[in-house]
Amino acid sequence: MSDASLNQLALLGGSKAIAQEFSPYNSIGEEERIAVNEVMKTGVLSKFLGCWHEDFYGGPKVREFEKACAKYFNTKHAITVNSWTSGLIAALGAIDLEPGDEVIVSPWTMCASATAILHWNAIPVFADIEAETFNINPLSVEKNITPYTKAILAVDIFGHSSDMTALMSIAEKHNLKIISDSAQAPGATYKGKYAGTVAHIGGYSLNYHKHIHTGEGGILVTDDDNLAERMRLIRNHAEAVVGDRGIDNLNNMIGYNFRLGEIECAIGIEQLKKLPGFIHSRQQLANHLADGLRHLPGLQVPIVKPECTHAYYMFPLLVDPNVIGCHRDLIAKALQAEGVMVSTHYQNLHLLPMYQKKIAYGSKGFPWTSEICHRDVSYQKGICPVAENINENHYLGFGLCVYDLSIDDIDLIVGSFKKVWSNLIHLRDYV
Ligand SMILES: *Cc1c(COP(=O)(O)O)cnc(C)c1O
C-alpha cells in the first residue's frame, strides 16, 4: 500500500484507517453464569405474589439485589423493576400526579423519559438543554414553570449528572418533585453522591445496552419511605392490596406487573460488583480519547463539570462547521468511512410525530384536547433552540459503551480523526 493511499481519505478512495472491526462490549461473564445456574437449581424463578403476603416484595434474589443496590448507591431504598421505563412510570405515579399536571422534561433523551409522563395522563413540557452537558438547562426549566407544574424529570444524559443544585433549589421554591432518569449514568457522581441519588427519586436502566445489565431491568432509588412504598405498590398490582394494607391515599394506586425475576436479580448482584471497574476503565478510555482529540480545531470534547465524574455511556462531541469548513454530516461520513462509527443525531423528542400531531391515547388528541389539559402546550420547532441546533449541526456521538476497546484501539480512533482533520481541504470539495 502506498503512503498516498494511506493518507488519502477512505471517503475519497484511500484506504481505511481502521481495518478491523472492534469486538462488542460484553459485561457478562462466568460469575453471572454460575449465579444463574444456582437460581435454576432452586426452580424458583420468581416469588412475587400480587396480594398482601410476605412475598409481596419478591423472592430472595430480588431482596438481596435490592439490598446490594441500596448499599452501593447509599440510599435508604432500592427497588427493582422489569425495565427502567417501568421504573419511570412507577416514580411518576408515586408523586401523586393528577391528570393534566405538567412535568418538565428534556427533549434530548430516550423517548420513555417523556412517555412515562403521558402514562398518567400528565403533560410533558420540554425545556431546552445546555450545550456543555446536553442536560436540561435550569434557566429554561424556570421559564417553563406554570401553576400546573408538578415535577421536573431531569435526565443525566450520556453519563453526566444534571445541574442538581440549581434544579433542587427551583424545586424547593416551587414545591416540585424531581425525578432523575440516570439510566445512562450509574456510578457517575455529583458532589460526592451518586447520580440519581440527589433527586427525590432516581434510578437506572439494566437493559442490554447499558453499563451493566440483566437483559432487561431497572432500579429505583430513594431515601423517602413513603415514595418507596408507593413505588413498590405500583410495581405489584397496588389496587389488589391497598385495602388489606389500610392505605387511604388511592392516588395512582392502579398497579402494574413491573416485577423483576430471580434470575435477573442474581445476574444483577454480580453485575453490580463489576460496575466500579467498568466505569473506571471507561473513564480511562474516555480521558485518553479526549486528550487525543482536544487540540483538533472546531472539535469540542466532552465537558466534565467541577465536582462531577462522567460515566461515559456516550462520548459526545460537538463540531463547529464554521471553523472546520464543512458540515457535521460530511465529517461524520468521512470518519465512518475510516472505520469510526460515529452517529450524527440524538433526540429532539418534541419533534416526534406523537407530539407534533398531539395524538397519544386514541385518535382524538387525548390528553391534550381534553378538559384535563389546562393550556395549549407547544411542541413546535423552535421551543428548544439549543437542542435543535446541536442535533442538526453540531452533535457527533461515539458509543464507547458499544465496543470492548483497548488504549491501542483509542489510538487508532484518534489517528482516524487526525487523518480527517488533515484532509479537510479535500473534504470541503466533496459533493
Ligand atoms: C435506556 C434508557 C431508558 C429506558 O430504559 P429501559 O430499561 O430500556 O426501559 C430511559 N431513559 C434513558 C435516558 C435511557 O437511556
The ligand as an SDF file (V2000), in Angstrom:
LIG
                    3D

 15 15  0  0  0  0  0  0  0  0999 V2000
  -32.3100    3.2150   28.4110 C   0  0  0  0  0  0  0  0  0  0  0  0
  -32.9900    4.4230   28.8270 C   0  0  0  0  0  0  0  0  0  0  0  0
  -34.3160    4.4380   29.3020 C   0  0  0  0  0  0  0  0  0  0  0  0
  -35.2020    3.2370   29.2910 C   0  0  0  0  0  0  0  0  0  0  0  0
  -34.6880    2.1520   29.9810 O   0  0  0  0  0  0  0  0  0  0  0  0
  -35.2760    0.6810   29.7200 P   0  0  0  0  0  0  0  0  0  0  0  0
  -34.6560   -0.1430   30.7970 O   0  0  0  0  0  0  0  0  0  0  0  0
  -34.8360    0.2710   28.3500 O   0  0  0  0  0  0  0  0  0  0  0  0
  -36.7610    0.7420   29.8200 O   0  0  0  0  0  0  0  0  0  0  0  0
  -34.8330    5.6380   29.7590 C   0  0  0  0  0  0  0  0  0  0  0  0
  -34.1210    6.7600   29.7340 N   0  0  0  0  0  0  0  0  0  0  0  0
  -32.8700    6.8160   29.2560 C   0  0  0  0  0  0  0  0  0  0  0  0
  -32.1280    8.0990   29.2730 C   0  0  0  0  0  0  0  0  0  0  0  0
  -32.2700    5.6460   28.7500 C   0  0  0  0  0  0  0  0  0  0  0  0
  -31.0330    5.7030   28.2620 O   0  0  0  0  0  0  0  0  0  0  0  0
  1  2  1  0
  2  3  1  0
  2 14  2  0
  3  4  1  0
  3 10  2  0
  4  5  1  0
  5  6  1  0
  6  7  2  0
  6  8  1  0
  6  9  1  0
 10 11  1  0
 11 12  2  0
 12 13  1  0
 12 14  1  0
 14 15  1  0
M  END
$$$$
